Amino acid sequence: MQSRSVMRRTLAGFCSVAVLSAAAAMSAPCAGAQTNAYVARSGANSVTVIDTAADAVRGTITAGNGPRGVAISRDGSRAYVTNTASDSITVIDTQTNTAVGTIAVGDGPSGLAVTPDGTRLYVMVEGGSVQAIDTTLGTVVATIPVFGGTGGGSIAITPDGTRAYVAWGGVSVIDIATNAVVHSFLTGTFSVSVAISPDGTRAYVATIFYNFDNPFGFSASGGVVVVDTATDTAIKTIGLFAALPSSIALAPDGAHGYVAIQSTWVNTGYGAGFLPGRSVAVIDTSSGTVTGSTDVGKAAAAVAVTPDGSSVYATIPVTNSVVVIDTATTAVTATIPVGGNPIGVAIVPNAPPVPGPTPLPAPAPVKVTVTIDIKPGASPNTVSPGTPKELVAVGILSTAKFDATTVDPATIRFGAAGTEASPVEVKKTVVDRDRVTDLLVRFKMGDTAIRCGATSAVLKARTFSGVLIEGTDSIKTVNCK
């Protein structure tokens, strides 16, 4: 069965053909076609454009200094990017993927959101204020003090465009008509991000809780506090336990929420502290429970969901990449290198193609043959198909033409055909005594599908840049009856 993300890519290609071949279809946009993700790269002073139908980088747009937050207008025509170090907002035309304007704002702009009609933009700035911007004039029309805010956090606007919810440590509610704070409240020790349900009746606030009264000493935890927007009161807390959140995004239908985990509180009894996060949690908004989690390797800074709800895009600053998660399986389906310390991400539906010549057909995927060593140091390389829990070590060797450390561990498979076993351990080390770092990977024998009498085994994987690799080594099966 195809995953929903694969089906989305297939349908996106079919849809574009249908528009070209059927005049009637040209009057209506195709859902899921040519949808772009915009990624703010704070270390490169630019924005990367990703085609979510192909999970490929389409281009780069120059921004100001230290771009951080990204917001998209509802009609998809504009992307707005906060430049924290140059105190400005870059305006991007999504039809041409070019910067078409710069709006001067207060110090250190961070989170931002656009009203549904596209006429107002709200941005958080240092000093505990939110600024309202007239997008037609490109000027600040109001500066709204937010109780207790010091900069940072996020903003979400209700679907009817009447209120803005600001997560600044607490939560403040701004009346859009008057540009005044009408309510402020706390959801825990520190609220970090907020998202509004599609029907506008609920606000979901990613919150950190510090407990100083624990008899065993200080402790920390995370949760998503569900707020009734009619009364601005908390009605439920969805516990994330020791996981501390950084960003939250809701699926377009509101059925699920996706929460980036920035760190985890650990207390072993001998010591305690925060460990870096490495997952995106899934919450069911109907039951108010955590239903899954995806390991993305390192802490995600921000998350965004595609318009059809089939994929989540998470920025990973430590690895300078964007990870794509299939919401049907919660599996990582792609890792897209972007560089430049990616932070904010937002997705726009039906972004028109960049004008220019018709691109050439994509070349066939490059495959590189690499050297592997099954059971390094052993000769012959004996394996026991009758011992399913046995761990089989396989070295992926670096050479003058290939760097084994560029292999994406999430893509490594090993076995009779090279498609069977996922690794239980991946370690960077010198395997063949040439003083060059290799990869040492271990697999459970029972996952490899290697049978008695087999004389070779295969390892397949991709590098972080998407290059296919394949290696084969001889084996001798033992303990066979």
C-alpha positions in Angstrom: 0.0 0.0 0.0 1.3 3.5 -0.9 1.7 5.9 2.0 -0.3 9.1 1.8 2.8 11.2 1.1 3.7 9.0 -1.9 0.1 9.2 -3.1 0.2 13.0 -2.7 3.2 13.2 -4.9 1.6 11.0 -7.5 -1.6 12.9 -7.5 0.2 16.2 -7.7 1.8 15.1 -10.9 -1.5 13.8 -12.3 -3.2 17.0 -11.3 -0.8 19.2 -13.3 -1.3 17.1 -16.4 -5.1 17.3 -16.0 -4.9 21.1 -15.8 -3.0 21.2 -19.1 -5.3 18.8 -20.8 -8.7 20.0 -19.6 -9.7 23.6 -20.1 -12.5 23.3 -17.5 -10.0 22.2 -14.9 -7.9 25.4 -15.4 -10.4 27.5 -13.5 -9.9 25.7 -10.2 -6.6 25.0 -8.4 -5.5 21.4 -7.8 -5.2 20.4 -4.1 -1.7 19.3 -3.3 -0.2 20.5 -6.6 3.0 22.6 -6.6 2.9 23.2 -2.9 6.0 24.9 -1.5 7.6 25.0 1.9 9.5 28.2 2.9 12.4 27.6 5.4 14.1 30.5 7.1 17.9 29.9 7.4 19.2 32.1 10.2 22.8 31.3 9.5 22.6 32.0 5.8 20.4 35.1 5.7 18.1 33.5 3.2 15.0 31.4 2.7 15.0 28.0 1.0 12.0 27.0 -1.1 11.2 23.3 -1.0 8.8 21.6 -3.5 6.8 19.3 -1.3 5.6 17.2 -4.2 9.2 16.2 -4.9 10.8 16.9 -1.5 13.5 18.9 -3.4 14.9 22.3 -3.1 13.6 24.7 -5.7 15.6 27.8 -4.9 16.9 30.3 -2.4 15.7 33.8 -1.7 17.9 36.4 0.0 16.4 37.8 3.2 17.7 40.1 6.0 20.0 39.2 8.8 19.1 36.3 11.0 15.8 35.2 9.4 13.7 33.2 11.9 9.9 33.1 11.6 7.8 32.5 8.5 4.1 33.1 7.9 2.0 32.7 4.7 -1.0 34.6 3.6 -4.2 32.5 3.3 -4.4 33.1 -0.4 -0.8 31.9 -0.8 0.4 35.0 -2.6 2.8 36.3 0.1 5.3 34.8 2.5 6.6 37.0 5.4 9.9 36.3 7.1 11.2 38.0 10.3 14.8 39.1 10.3 15.8 39.1 13.9 19.2 40.7 13.5 18.2 43.5 11.1 14.8 44.4 12.7 12.8 43.9 9.6 10.4 41.6 7.7 11.1 40.4 4.2 8.1 40.1 1.9 8.2 37.3 -0.7 6.1 37.0 -3.8 5.4 33.3 -3.9 4.5 33.4 -7.6 8.0 34.5 -8.6 9.8 33.4 -5.4 11.5 36.8 -5.2 11.8 39.3 -2.3 9.5 42.2 -3.2 9.7 44.4 -0.1 11.1 45.0 3.3 9.1 46.3 6.3 11.0 48.0 9.2 9.8 46.8 12.6 11.0 46.9 16.3 14.0 45.2 17.7 14.4 41.4 17.3 11.2 40.3 15.5 10.4 36.7 16.0 7.0 35.0 15.7 4.4 36.4 13.3 1.0 35.6 11.8 -1.2 37.0 9.0 -4.9 37.8 9.3 -7.2 35.7 7.1 -8.0 38.6 4.8 -4.2 39.3 4.4 -4.5 43.0 5.4 -2.8 42.8 8.7 0.4 41.2 9.9 1.2 40.7 13.6 4.8 40.3 14.8 6.4 39.8 18.2 9.3 42.1 19.0 11.7 42.5 22.0 10.5 44.4 25.0 7.3 42.6 25.4 5.3 44.0 22.5 3.4 42.9 19.4 3.3 45.2 16.4 0.4 45.3 13.9 1.4 46.0 10.3 -0.7 47.2 7.4 0.4 44.9 4.6 -0.7 47.2 1.8 1.3 50.2 3.1 4.1 48.0 4.6 4.2 50.0 7.8 3.6 49.5 11.5 0.2 50.9 12.5 0.1 49.9 16.2 2.5 48.7 18.9 0.6 46.6 21.5 2.3 46.0 24.9 1.9 42.3 26.0 1.9 41.6 29.7 5.2 40.0 30.7 6.4 39.3 27.2 10.2 39.7 26.5 10.3 38.6 22.8 10.2 35.2 21.3 7.2 32.8 21.2 4.5 32.6 18.6 1.2 34.1 17.3 -1.9 32.4 16.0 -5.0 34.1 14.6 -8.5 32.8 14.8 -10.1 31.7 11.5 -12.6 34.5 11.7 -9.8 37.1 12.0 -11.1 38.7 15.2 -8.4 37.7 17.7 -4.7 37.0 17.9 -3.4 34.5 20.5 0.2 35.3 21.6 2.4 32.8 23.4 5.1 34.8 25.2 5.6 32.7 28.4 2.0 33.3 29.2 -0.8 33.8 26.7 -2.3 37.1 25.7 -5.4 37.6 23.5 -5.5 40.7 21.2 -8.7 42.1 19.8 -7.9 42.7 16.1 -10.4 45.4 15.7 -9.0 47.6 18.5 -5.4 46.3 18.6 -5.7 45.9 22.4 -5.1 43.0 24.8 -8.4 41.8 26.1 -7.2 38.9 28.2 -3.9 37.4 29.5 -3.5 34.1 31.4 -0.9 31.4 32.3 -1.0 27.8 31.1 2.0 26.7 33.1 5.5 27.9 33.8 6.2 28.9 30.3 4.1 28.8 27.1 6.2 28.5 24.0 3.9 28.1 21.0 0.2 28.3 20.1 -2.1 26.9 17.3 -5.8 27.5 16.7 -8.3 24.7 15.7 -9.8 25.1 12.2 -13.2 25.9 13.7 -11.7 28.5 16.1 -13.1 27.0 19.2 -9.9 25.7 20.7 -6.3 27.1 21.2 -3.6 24.5 21.7 -0.7 25.9 23.8 2.6 24.1 23.9 3.7 24.6 27.5 6.7 23.9 29.8 6.1 23.1 33.5 8.8 23.5 36.2 8.1 21.8 39.6 10.1 23.2 42.4 8.1 21.4 45.2 9.0 17.9 44.2 10.2 16.0 47.3 13.0 14.5 45.1 14.1 17.9 43.9 13.4 20.0 40.9 11.7 18.4 37.9 10.4 19.5 34.5 7.7 18.3 32.1 5.8 19.4 29.0 2.3 19.4 27.8 -0.3 20.9 25.4 -2.9 22.9 27.2 -6.3 23.0 25.5 -8.0 26.4 25.9 -11.7 27.1 25.2 -11.5 30.3 23.1 -15.1 31.3 24.1 -14.0 31.7 27.7 -10.2 31.6 27.4 -10.0 28.9 30.1 -8.0 25.8 30.1 -10.1 22.7 29.8 -7.5 19.9 29.4 -3.8 19.3 29.5 -2.4 16.7 27.2 0.7 15.4 29.0 4.0 15.1 27.2 5.6 13.8 30.4 9.3 14.6 30.5 9.4 16.0 27.0 9.6 19.8 26.7 7.9 21.3 23.6 9.2 24.0 21.3 6.6 24.3 18.5 3.1 23.0 17.6 1.2 22.7 14.4 -2.3 21.3 13.7 -3.4 19.2 10.8 -5.8 21.1 8.4 -8.7 19.1 9.7 -7.7 19.7 13.3 -7.8 16.0 14.1 -4.1 15.8 15.1 -1.4 18.1 16.4 2.3 17.7 15.9 4.7 18.9 18.7 8.4 19.4 18.3 10.4 18.4 21.4 13.3 20.6 22.3 14.6 18.7 25.3 13.8 15.9 27.8 14.2 16.1 31.6 16.1 13.1 32.9 16.7 12.2 36.6 18.6 8.9 37.1 18.8 9.3 40.9 22.5 9.9 40.5 22.1 13.1 38.5 19.5 15.1 36.7 19.4 17.5 33.8 18.1 18.3 30.3 19.0 16.1 27.3 18.5 17.5 23.8 15.2 16.5 22.2 15.0 14.3 19.0 11.4 13.7 18.3 8.1 15.1 17.1 5.1 13.9 19.2 1.6 13.3 17.7 -1.5 14.2 19.7 -5.1 13.2 19.0 -7.2 16.3 19.6 -10.4 14.3 20.0 -9.2 12.0 22.7 -6.7 14.4 24.1 -3.9 11.9 24.2 -0.4 11.4 22.7 -0.8 8.7 20.0 2.7 8.5 18.6 6.2 9.9 18.2 8.7 10.2 15.4 12.5 10.1 16.0 13.9 12.9 13.8 17.5 12.5 15.1 18.0 15.9 16.7 15.8 18.6 18.2 13.3 20.2 15.7 12.9 23.9 15.9 9.6 24.2 14.0 7.0 22.1 12.4 4.4 22.6 9.6 1.8 20.4 8.0 1.0 20.1 4.3 -2.4 21.3 3.2 -3.6 17.7 2.6 -2.4 16.6 6.0 -0.2 13.9 4.6 3.2 15.1 5.7 4.8 17.1 8.4 8.0 19.2 7.7 10.3 19.7 10.7 13.4 22.0 10.6 16.5 20.5 12.3 19.1 23.2 13.0 21.8 20.8 14.3 21.8 18.8 11.1 21.0 21.7 8.8 18.2 19.8 7.3 14.4 19.5 7.0 12.9 16.1 7.9 9.7 14.9 6.2 7.3 12.8 8.3 4.5 10.7 6.8 1.5 11.3 9.0 -0.1 7.9 8.1 2.8 5.9 9.4 4.7 8.5 11.5 7.9 7.4 9.6 10.5 9.7 8.2 10.2 9.6 4.4 12.9 12.1 3.5 15.7 14.2 4.8 16.4 17.4 2.8 19.7 19.1 3.3 19.3 22.9 3.3 22.2 24.2 5.3 22.4 27.6 7.1 20.8 26.7 10.4 17.1 26.3 9.4 14.6 27.6 12.0 11.1 28.6 10.8 9.0 26.8 8.2 5.6 27.5 6.7 3.8 25.8 3.8 1.7 27.4 1.1 -0.8 25.4 -1.1 -0.8 25.6 -4.9 2.2 27.9 -5.2 2.5 28.7 -8.9 5.7 27.5 -10.7 8.7 29.8 -11.0 8.7 31.4 -14.5 11.5 30.2 -16.7 12.4 27.5 -19.3 10.9 24.1 -19.1 13.2 22.0 -17.0 15.0 19.0 -18.4 13.8 15.5 -17.3 15.3 14.5 -14.0 18.3 12.2 -14.5 18.2 8.6 -13.3 19.3 8.3 -9.6 23.0 7.9 -9.2 24.1 4.7 -7.6 27.6 4.3 -6.0 29.1 0.9 -5.3 30.8 1.0 -1.9 33.0 -1.4 0.1 31.5 -3.2 3.0 33.0 -5.7 5.4 30.7 -8.2 7.1 32.0 -9.1 10.6 35.2 -7.0 10.3 38.4 -8.9 11.2 36.8 -12.3 10.6 37.6 -14.7 7.7 35.5 -16.3 6.5 32.5 -14.1 7.4 30.3 -16.6 9.2 26.7 -15.9 10.0 24.2 -18.1 11.7 20.6 -17.9 10.3 19.4 -20.2 13.1 20.3 -17.5 15.7 17.8 -14.7 15.1 18.9 -12.5 18.1 22.6 -12.6 17.0 23.9 -9.2 16.1 25.8 -9.0 12.8 28.3 -6.2 12.4 28.9 -4.6 9.0 31.4 -2.0 8.3 30.8 0.7 5.6 34.3 1.7 4.6 35.5 5.1 3.6 37.8 5.3 0.6 39.6 8.0 -1.3 36.4 8.5 -3.3 33.7 7.9 -0.7 33.1 9.2 2.8 31.1 6.6 4.8 30.1 9.3 7.4 27.9 10.9 4.7 25.5 7.9 4.8 22.1 8.7 6.3 21.6 6.1 9.1 17.8 6.2 8.7 18.1 4.8 5.2 20.5 1.9 5.9 19.1 -1.6 5.1 21.0 -5.0 5.1 20.2 -8.6 4.2 19.7 -11.1 1.4 18.7 -8.3 -1.0 19.7 -5.2 0.9 16.1 -4.2 1.7 15.4 -6.2 4.9 17.0 -5.2 8.2 17.2 -1.8 9.7 20.2 -1.1 12.0 20.0 -1.4 15.8 23.2 0.5 16.1 25.2 2.9 13.9 28.6 4.1 15.1 31.3 6.2 13.5 34.7 4.5 14.1 37.8 3.3 12.2 37.0 -0.2 11.0 39.8 -1.2 8.7 42.8 0.4 10.5 43.5 3.0 7.8 42.9 5.8 10.3 39.9 7.1 8.3 36.5 7.2 9.9 34.1 4.5 8.7 30.6 3.4 9.8 30.1 0.3 11.9 26.5 -0.9 11.7 24.9 -3.8 13.6 21.7 -5.7 12.6 19.6 -8.5 14.1 20.3 -11.7 12.2 16.6 -12.6 12.3 15.7 -9.4 10.4 18.0 -10.0 7.5 16.1 -12.9 5.6 19.5 -14.6 5.1 19.0 -18.3 4.7 21.2 -21.3 5.0 23.4 -21.8 1.9 23.6 -18.1 1.1 27.0 -16.9 -0.1 26.6 -13.1 0.0 24.7 -10.3 1.6 23.9 -6.8 0.5 23.7 -3.4 2.1 21.9 -0.5 0.6 21.4 3.1 1.8 21.4 6.8 0.7 23.7 9.6 1.6 22.4 12.7 3.2 22.4 14.3 -0.3 20.3 11.5 -1.7 22.9 9.4 -3.6 22.1 5.7 -3.6 24.9 3.4 -2.3 25.2 -0.4 -2.5 27.8 -2.9 -1.2 28.1 -6.7 -1.3 30.3 -9.0 0.7 30.7 -12.8 0.9 29.3 -14.8 3.8 29.4 -18.4 5.0 26.3 -19.7 6.8 26.9 -21.9 9.9 24.9 -23.9 12.4 22.5 -25.0 9.6 20.7 -28.3 9.7 
